[in-house]
Amino acid sequence: MTPGAPLPYSSARRGFHRIWTHLILREIRHPWAALAILAVLCGTLLWQAGKLPKRLRGGLISLPGSESELVLRAVETDFSRAVAFPTILVQEGLGDVPELEHNWQKALAALDAKPFIKQVIDMHLGRKIVATITVNARSFNEAQQVIATMHAAGLPPGVEVTDLSVSAEGRVIATAETDVRSFKEGESRRRELNASLERMHLPEETVVDLRVQREPRRNFAMVELDARSYQEAEALTSQIQSALDALGLPEGNRIRVTGLSALFHDLNQEATAALRKAEWIGIPICFLVLIWVFGSPVAALLPILVAVVAVAAGASIMTKVGKVMEISMFVPSVLTMIGLGVGVDYMLILLARFRECAVRRLAAEDATLRAAAAADPSTGRPAPRGSSVDEAILEAMHLASPTLLGSGITVAVGFSALAFTPVTFFRAMGIAGISIILCALLCIFVLAPPLFKATHRWIVSRKPEAPRPPFWKKWTHLVVEHPKLCLTSGIALMAFIAFPVIWIEPASLNPESLPAHLESRKGYNLCKNGFGAGWLMPAVLVVERPAAMEEHAYLVREHAFLRKLRGISGVFDAIGGSELAVAESEGFRIEIPNNFFFSRSGRRHLILAMYDGNPLSVEGRRWIRELRDVARESWPSSEGFTCRVGGVVAATLDLDHAVERYLVRTAIFCLATTFVCFALIYRSFLIPLQAIGMNLLSVLGAYGFLTQWFQLGTGSVLLPAHVSGSLGMSSVVILLLFCALFGISMDYQVFLLSRIHEEWRRSHNNKLAVRHGIELTGRVVTGAAVVMIAIFLSFAFVSVLETRQFGTGMAAAIAFDSTVIRLLVFPSLLLLVGNANWWWPFGRKRSRTGR
């Protein structure tokens, strides 16, 4: 295709291509000047991209209008923000008791003085039951018998005798202690202790004194931050940690910062470091694969260079977006994984086209010059490469651009479905996906022409094109001769891989999947062992009593409700405002400000319920459903009550329900939009339907593989560290995978279809077109798939579980699509359908390049 040749397009498209051709010619006539300008622009983009980690806000994903969102707004308005944005302090508790107490109070006072902290609430949760048993004995022998009886009867598990002595007057004094972590546990321990004392048959004059005392080795506090949103609370985590580090507390007295805001803060920091580590692993592997594909180090560097620039451009855009919108740690993962994968893939396809066109044109030019030299030896001279290279660049750009645009549109369509959801978390990921695709296409179309022109001596050879590898000829012959067998075996294999998807179970962030060295993870372990993991993410109940009901009557009813809650299986503990009135008489006085449980408006009341286990486990989320049923039954709306259950776990549960709805809407939107785009590009009804069907098959295969690997335990047997901390499939990953995979896993079908469509337009022979497409795309597309899999697998072994799941799912889907789908199922289906593949009822103009 020469620069002045007419283009085989309609008049409107011909005008666009003339402008585009003019821009390409300007670049390739002055390649080094164009590259210098672009290098300055790329440096600016890289500088802007470095600011992205500072914009990350993991944050609680709240669904507008959901029950958990209404609870969050009520807590922010009427109660302490320590509940709305939980940040928790836990002391390690090693060393002398006076030193521990001094350091604890010193830390609380230091934080109270900080302007970004409204108050620090010492919850005094560390408690122990101390039983002093005094028995009057008439003789020393009788005292020894009493001690023997006590030893024989035994004490309940967990109760330790800390002192046992006989006084001069013959009194036996035994002191037993047991730590309690909750009101519920304290009540049960009292009953057990009383029952064991009755079994001892001690003398009637025995005096038993049961008291609840504070345990100074277990300290727990909640911090109320001066924050108006979850994102602001998360941003203040580092300042709290810095203030505590400045105290220089000894290692055994360290105070750990934990809670969901701290967990997300550390997760964002860890995710940024993990991405850098994955890039250092994935890019060298990618370079080696590209050398295998092209046989040239310079050619191998070009796709990586363009992909890195595309990622920098996408990150620069999201840095600006982060000023007006919350962006989570998933955004850099999407930018890096999709940007590197798509950028390298697209550039690889374009570079392969350019080399093909250049080799053909240079060979024709050499043949012409040799013929002229043979006719007139005096004119013989080395063949000038300039004009042929320029024409090859133009031809490659015009031939490959429809394929790249079609593939890019497909990927962008998948992410655009996320951009229109009502959840900011998903919108940011949708914008990131669309941005990185547009940046990748723009970088390829702008950078490729001058790069090809500047480096053509190292990436193009004058040698004739190598014959196609015999493997692809043999494989094509097998598929063409046995399409039914290939189709049946391919579908059966994919069905087997996808079958476990029926057991898929959504899960949320599991603190136990975070690296053990993180500050928030250490605090989580202390809280879990000392007070129960439920305190980190309690269920928050907001009850609004009727206007006619007095507060005292409500508190009586609430106290009964709390006792009912503690009797439910799975409830670790439950506390509310009524405890402030009755706990002192039971010895469990908790020193909490009134506004913690009582609203400023007066009619709303707060109740906290804690799960006995990991709150974000599958069982913990089911417990929230049960808790909501119990709460509505105990506080019926028919009596004028309004009761809502929120909190972190409830928010993730509401999000799961929304993901199910969004997944259906997203699937319908993606399917419809992709069908229209493919129908217009290929002028066919059946081709889009087949491509969509194949894509859904590869997506289901990825879901099935992930379910089998992470949820059903296969991964824990083969690679325990890779599956460590997994409670199931992250609901965020489920939705994000569909949107990303819907476009990316169709790339290889688009590349194959483009070559098949070219041959169909020339020959109108369906079997020949399929054979031609498989043979021509075999090596290049296989190399592109290996590159993409290598990039995604490098992210599948980072320290963040959600990124591991995302990277593993992407790699699995690409592997299935580039092998089973591309080599077995899709070409077999095209062969069996035959010429009906290309039926188009609206008329089809015969190409100028027809038969």
Disulfide bonds with the S-S distance in Angstrom:
none
